């Protein structure tokens, strides 16, 4: 069986669409952490209350920390701590958007055991 260029392109497009669905998780290992919310196109006004939710598969540790970060190359730079010590099994929390400069950020959910971390889709913080 050979795969033609058009069918390979179609397969690649379907896989890409599946990976970009915020409610879909692809199990890559036995341990995974995936940020569900905020999703694509999310806008957070400063001072508002917003949901952060995640999926966890396997032992992620007892608690997670949640931060608002920007990226400097491949390194995340924490701009604000949204929550510390949240029980992993809760899989969600409501946070207050801090008074950071308006712009584009990511939400980083990290297991405190240091085993797993996951980034959200970009979030735009507005004044």
C-alpha positions in Angstrom: 0.0 0.0 0.0 1.4 3.4 -1.0 0.3 6.8 0.2 0.0 9.4 -2.4 0.9 13.1 -1.8 -2.7 14.3 -1.6 -3.8 11.5 0.8 -0.7 12.2 3.0 -1.5 15.9 3.0 -5.1 15.1 4.0 -3.9 12.8 6.8 -1.5 15.5 8.1 -4.3 18.1 8.0 -6.7 15.8 10.0 -4.0 15.1 12.6 -3.1 18.8 12.9 -6.8 19.7 13.4 -7.1 17.0 16.0 -4.1 18.2 17.9 -5.5 21.8 17.9 -8.8 20.9 19.5 -8.6 22.3 23.0 -10.9 19.6 24.4 -8.8 16.8 22.9 -5.7 15.2 24.5 -3.2 13.0 22.8 -1.6 10.5 25.1 2.1 10.6 24.5 3.3 9.0 27.7 1.8 7.4 30.8 2.0 10.7 32.6 0.5 13.8 31.1 -0.8 17.2 32.1 -2.8 19.2 29.6 -4.3 22.7 30.1 -7.9 22.7 29.0 -8.9 26.3 29.9 -8.0 29.0 28.8 -8.5 28.0 25.2 -7.7 29.6 21.9 -8.6 33.3 21.5 -9.2 33.9 25.3 -9.2 37.5 26.5 -8.8 38.2 30.2 -9.5 41.7 31.5 -7.2 42.6 34.4 -9.0 42.2 37.8 -11.5 39.7 36.4 -12.1 36.2 37.7 -11.2 33.5 35.2 -11.2 29.7 35.1 -8.1 27.6 34.7 -8.7 23.9 34.1 -6.5 20.9 33.3 -6.5 17.2 32.6 -4.1 14.9 34.3 -3.2 11.3 33.4 -0.9 9.4 35.8 0.8 10.6 38.9 1.4 14.4 38.5 2.2 14.9 42.2 -0.1 16.0 44.9 -0.3 19.7 44.0 0.2 22.1 41.1 1.3 25.7 40.9 -0.3 28.0 38.3 1.6 31.0 36.8 1.1 33.6 34.1 4.2 33.6 32.0 5.8 35.0 28.8 8.4 33.2 26.7 12.0 34.3 26.3 13.1 31.9 23.6 12.5 28.4 25.1 12.5 29.7 28.7 9.3 30.8 30.5 9.4 34.0 32.5 7.0 34.2 35.4 5.0 37.5 35.3 2.6 36.6 38.1 1.7 33.7 40.4 -2.0 32.9 40.0 -2.1 30.0 42.6 0.2 27.8 44.6 -0.4 24.4 46.1 -3.7 23.5 44.3 -4.6 19.8 44.7 -4.0 18.1 41.3 -7.2 16.1 41.5 -9.3 19.3 41.6 -8.5 19.8 37.8 -9.6 23.4 37.9 -9.6 26.7 39.8 -10.8 30.2 39.5 -8.1 32.9 39.6 -8.1 36.7 39.6 -6.2 38.2 36.7 -3.4 40.3 38.2 -2.5 43.9 37.2 0.1 42.9 34.6 0.9 44.9 31.5 -1.7 44.3 28.7 -0.3 41.7 26.3 -0.1 38.1 25.3 0.7 35.5 28.0 0.5 31.8 28.7 -0.8 30.0 31.7 1.7 27.5 33.1 0.4 24.6 35.3 3.3 22.8 37.0 3.3 19.8 39.3 5.3 20.8 42.4 7.1 17.4 42.3 8.6 18.8 39.1 7.5 15.9 37.0 5.1 17.6 34.6 4.2 21.0 33.3 1.8 22.3 30.6 1.1 25.6 28.9 -2.3 27.0 27.9 -3.1 28.5 24.5 -2.1 32.2 24.4 -4.2 34.5 26.5 -4.6 38.2 25.9 -4.7 40.3 29.0 -6.4 43.7 28.6 -6.6 46.8 30.8 
